[in-house]
Amino acid sequence: GPTYESIDPVRFIGNHSSGKMGYHIAEELASRGASVTLVSGPTNQKVNNSNITIHHVTTADEMFMESEKVFSDSDIIVLSAAVADYKPIEQATEKIKKHEKSMSLELTKTIDIADTLGKTKRTGQFIVGFALETEHELNNAKEKIKKKNFDLIVLNSLNDKGAGFGYDTNKVTIIDAKGSVKEFGLKSKKNVAKDIIDEIANRIHA
C-alpha cells in the first residue's frame, strides 16, 4: 500500500495505492505454505490467513524500520509498496490555517527502501521489486532491476486501461535479472499474484 507523510495533523502527502496487489501476493504466498510478514501502509485491505503476520505503518521511515527488522531472516522479499518519494522537511504540530492564496512546501527525499535493502542482500535471498512507469517503461524497469539488486521486477504501466492504482485488475510485465521479459494480459490482481509467485517458484527451484 501507500505511505502517508504528514504536512500537519490533518494533511499529508500520499498516493492512490489501495494495497490490493500486495495483500493478494501475501495471501498467495501464505496459501502455498510460506510464513509471511506483511508490512502494510494505510489501507482498508484485510488478511485471512494465519500464516500472515501483519505490521501496520504509516510513513516511509516506519516502513523501512519494520522491513529492516525482518529482512535478513527472510528468504523471499516482495517490495510492492508505493512508498512516497518525498516528505515535508518540517511537519507542523498544529493545523496550518488558510491565510494566503498560495503556500510553499519544502520537501526532502524519503529513504529508498528497495535500494537500501537490496544492497544488503545475502546469498540465498530472492528479491522482487515493482516499477510503476508512464514512459520508457521497459528501459526504466531494466535499469531499476540492476541498480537495486533485484532478481525479478514487476512492471506496471499507468498507460494500460484497467491496471494500476485502485483497480481490481492489473496488467504486468515480469523481467528477470538476465533480461528475460514475460508479458501478461489483464487479469484480476488475485491471478496476477499467482503469476508472480509462479515466476518466483520457477527460478528458486530451477
N, C-alpha and C positions, 0 to 999 in steps of 0.2 A: 504494500500500500504506500501511501504518501508519507512525508514528514511535514509537520507544521512548524514554522519558525516565527516566533512571536514578534509583533511590532509593539503592541501594548497588551493589556489584559483582555482586550476584546478582539483585536485584529491580528491576522497572521499572514505569512506568505506560504502558499501551498500549491497543490496541483489537483488535477481531476482524477487521479488514480483511485479506483474502487477497492483494490486489493484482491479482486476476484481471481486473477491469474495465479498469484502467489498462494492463495489458500487452496486452490484446486491442485497445485503442484504438491503442497504439503499433504493433502488428503491422499493423492495418488501414491506418493512415497510411503506413507503410513499403511495404506492398503496392501502394499507389497512386502510389508514386514519391517520397514525401517523405523528406527526410533528417531522421531523428528522434533527438532527445536525450531519453533516458528517465532521469529522476531517481527512483530507487526506494528506498523504505524497506525494512526487513527483510521478506523474502518468499521463498517457495520457487519462485516463478514464473521461467521462463526465456524468453529471446528467441531467435527462429530466423531473423531477417532481418539481413543485413549492412548494411542501411540504418539500423540502430538502434545508437546509441552509448549505453551504459548507465553511469550513475554511481550507485554504491551509497552510501546514507547511513543513519544510524540515528536521529538526533534532528531535531526541528523546526528548530533553528538550522542544522544541517548541510544540511537540505533547502533552506532559504531561501538559504544561501550558494551552493549549486550551481545553484539555479534562477536566482538573480540574475545569475550569470555568463553565462548563455545567453539570458536574457530579451530583451535589446534586439536581438539578432540573429535572433530567432525571429519568424516570420510568424503562425503559429498556436500558441496556448498552451492546453493542456488541463490543468486543475488538478483532477485526480481523486483525489489522495492524501487519506487520512484522517489528517490531522495532529492530534496530541494538542493539546488546548486549554490544558492546564496542565502544569507540570513542578515538581518539588520545588525549593524555594528553595535547599536545601543537599543535596548528594549525599555520602553517607558513603563514605569511602575504604576502610572495612572492612565486612564483613557485619554488619548490625545483629542483635545477639543477641536471642532471645526471652526477655525477663525479665518484663514486665508483661502483664496481661490485655488491655490496650489500648495503642495508640500513636497519637499525633497527628502528622500530616504536614502541614506548611505548604507550600502551592502558590502559584505565581505564573503568570500567563498566558504562553504562548509567543507568539512573533511571529505575527501574522496574515499568512501568506504571500500569500494571494489578494488581500487588501485592499492590502497594501504594493505588490505588483507592479501591480495594477490602476490605482493612482494614477499610475504612470509609463508607462502605455500610450501608444504613439506612433501617429501616423496610419498606417493600413495593417495594424496588428496586429488579430488576431481572438482574443478570449479566451473560453474555455468554462470555466465553473465547475460545481461539483456541490453539491447540497444534500441531505443525509440528514435527513429530518424524521419526527417521530412525531405531530405535531398541527399544525393550521393550515398544512398543507403548502404549498398554492399561495400563500397570502399571504406566508409566510416566504420562499419562493423568489423571489417578485417583488420583495420588499424587498431581498433579497440581490443580485439582478442589478443593481439601481440603485446600491446602496451601494458595490459592489465593481467597478463599471465593466465588467461582463461584456457580451459580445454574445449569448451563449446560456447557459442554465443547465439542467443535467440534474437533475431531481428524482427522488430515490428515497424510498420510504416504507417504514419498517420494519413498517407495518401490512399490507403486501401479502405474502401467502404465496409463498415461493419467491424473494423479492427481498431484496437487502441483502447483508450480510457472509456469506462462506463458501459461498454457493450458486454453482452453475454457470450459473444463470439470473438474470435481472433483469427488472424491470418499471419503466419510466421514463416520465416526462413531460418534454418538452423545451419550454422557454419562451424566447422571444427578447426583446430589449430593447424591442420595440414592444408587448409584452404578448401576442403570439400564443402559444397553448397547443396542443400536439400530444401526445396520449396514445398510448402504445404498449402492446400486450399483453405477457404474459410470454413471454420468448424466451431463447435461450442468450445468454450475455454476448458471444460472438463476433458474433452477429447484432445485438445491441444496439449494439456498436461500429460496425457498418456503418451502422446508422440514424443514429447520432450524426455520423459523418463525412459521410454524405449531407446532413444538415441544415447542416453547416458549408459543404460544397461549394455547395449551392444558394444560400446567401447571399453567398458570396465571388464567385461567377460571375454573380450576378443583375445 
